[in-house]
């Protein structure tokens, strides 16, 4: 943050810059210790109609739904309607033999061994849309899961599975004795006061639901120069049926409603403290009951993101600090993980960088030759800058190979880290250092010394003179 600038001002400056470059459209809500620091919309909920995106705009939150599906299971457990260690086959008359050892607990924690249906198809591809647009998509996914072999013995390891949560949705419907949409609405959404949230696929399109957008490859020149959201490249995505029980991605909500739920996760009548602890208890897979549980910025973090055609989201809680960060974007090519990283850094007072932008240039052969070579990081790891046929690359041994997009003779954008490679050259134009700066941190490497030329042969070695 620049001198004296508030967290709210810095957040707004950062997200506005992303929006102006065409890299963000949506809403953000940030709160610390019960006080909302930022609550604001950016870009458009409907580009064609020029309807602004507002904090009360409804949004398809995709896999963030899983925390509510898991909570519905725990609430049914507490009502005596099911047991977490019940075999899944208790709820299916045509249960395959391979599922005999699968329990409800396995489904909640992604330890069932069921293959993830999304791994078969690329998200947003024609195959994906062919699978997800029909009204019976969830039933078809369930039917396919029954004939697929399990990937591993149930309970033996973690593998994220959207299929498992669809199966869980069917289980909850049968255990609860009511349709899935009614179950989650009456047991969670209404008691939580989430009045602007609901279940997709149950009727007409929600009135304030943002239009979801995607776009094709517009090239690095357009990306880094900035392309307005109104430039005509955004295309609305096809609507998916998401007919309940689509247990993996059924919820539409607002940043306000998710914040309301976040407050309840501090301990409430709906989510009492012992239940909060159970939800946040993760095994070696790092997944609790519908939440990823880990450490971020040296703090305990509860998190889930969501991604589907036209919509990306992130919901982050630092429970010990009572800090909540909620981000929505209705452009699915938003690099939400980078935005969330930077927003979190701003909120927690850590170093960050404003979005990279500039004009892409062509480097001369001489300029390129002055950059290529071997460099050494402070920890001794080798960084190799090469001139590939199409672009420069920087390879850090064993960690990454990053393409470099030139913005000047000494500054390159590298998309992998959403950062910059900044070279310093000597008087002859030869680079002597390179700073791979990303995530608000410097990673400086110094050009490795040239190997010493071979000396004259020693007289006592083969090839020496007698």
Phi, psi and omega in degrees: 000139177289160189312119174079357182286137181284162177301316181299317181294319180293317177301313181295320178298317180294309183291327176295320178297317176301317182294316181298330177278356181081020184255005180202140172205117184165220182216156177222139171226125179233131180223145177226124177049049174082001180245126178285120181272318180216133174216103189203149174257154181222145176073217189229136169283333177215107184292316183300320181269359182056039177273119183296148172280128183240164177299335179264011174291136180276150192214140175281116189264003172054237190289351171299338176305331187299327180294330179279325175297314179297318179297322178299322177296316180294323178292322176294323176301315182292338176270001179078017183273340178201166173241141183296335179263013172296138171296139177303328183296345174298341188247006179225125179288334182248043185290131179289152180301327183295342181267000187302328182265359181279131178247168176298322178300319178300319180296315183299320187259015178057047179234023183279335187087000179287134180297141180279119183298331181289340179285346178280335186226150177283131181305124179088355180286171179300321178296321178296312181296322178299324179285319194264344182285326180295152182293338182260025185302314182295322178294323179291322178295319177299314181298319179293321181298328182291336181257347178284145172289154174286149181285331180201162179301135182306134178087352187278337177196175180261133168209116183305128185221109172297325178302317180302323180283334172291316176301318179300321178300317178294321178299314182296322179299317182285320180293322182281339178075012178223161177303147184306315182300319178293319182301307185288329178293313185281330183268340184231300190297313180293311178300330179281351183073025181273072189287340180261010181249159180189188185256124178291158175077018182247009181162215182288161181299133178305143191298322185253022182287128178296145171286135178268140185232155171219174175201161181272196182285117180255001176086151183293330179300316180288321181297312187279333174287330184104133178232116184301146178301337181264014185285351177098000181272342180283135177236134178297141179275158178291142177286138177261150182292311180049043181293130179298149004268093176271073192298344182270339188199069187247348192265136161248146186203187176231163177297328179296315182293321178293325176294321177302318178293322178302320178296322178293334179285359173275357183116118185200178177296321180288319181232084180296160184307316178298326179289323175302316180296321179294318179298323185272003179274113184250149174269198184294346176280351179074022182236122176274219177267083178088009179225143165280132182242121180203195174244132176225133182055041179060031178224152173296134183229136170246133190206150165207139173252172178215139180213127173207166183308119177092351186216131170227150186209159172213136181230113187235133175233134167252091192298325182291332178264356186051048179248132179234135176231122180233126183228130174238143168219134179261025168239113192288350177267009171299132178277075189298326180297323178289318179298314180297321178300313183290319179298317179298317179300317179298314183298322183267008176073028180259168181291144178209171177235144171293158181303139179286135174208162180158182180264128176287133181237169174259132176267147176285162178302323180292319179296320180294316183297333178286347181261326187293152178141186181259138179231157179240129175285169181300330180271007177090356179288146184270133174244122183248122176260123184235156173258096178283169182304325185254336183193165173288148174227154172237122181245120173262115189311124176077001183236308182199159166235117187244129171289148181240127182251114187288129174250342176198174178298345182235355181235130180233143170272135171237113187301327184304316180260000186051045183222203182232147165256117186245114183263149166245135182249153174274183184299334180274359179088007181267128181293136179247336175219160171219133178253109175274090186263123176204155181060026179077012183235147177267138176227091190267135176236144180250139182304133180290143178295145178294143178298143180295139178294151180297138179278179178294149181298141176283148185292336183266013179244157176307136181096347178279163179282146178291000000 
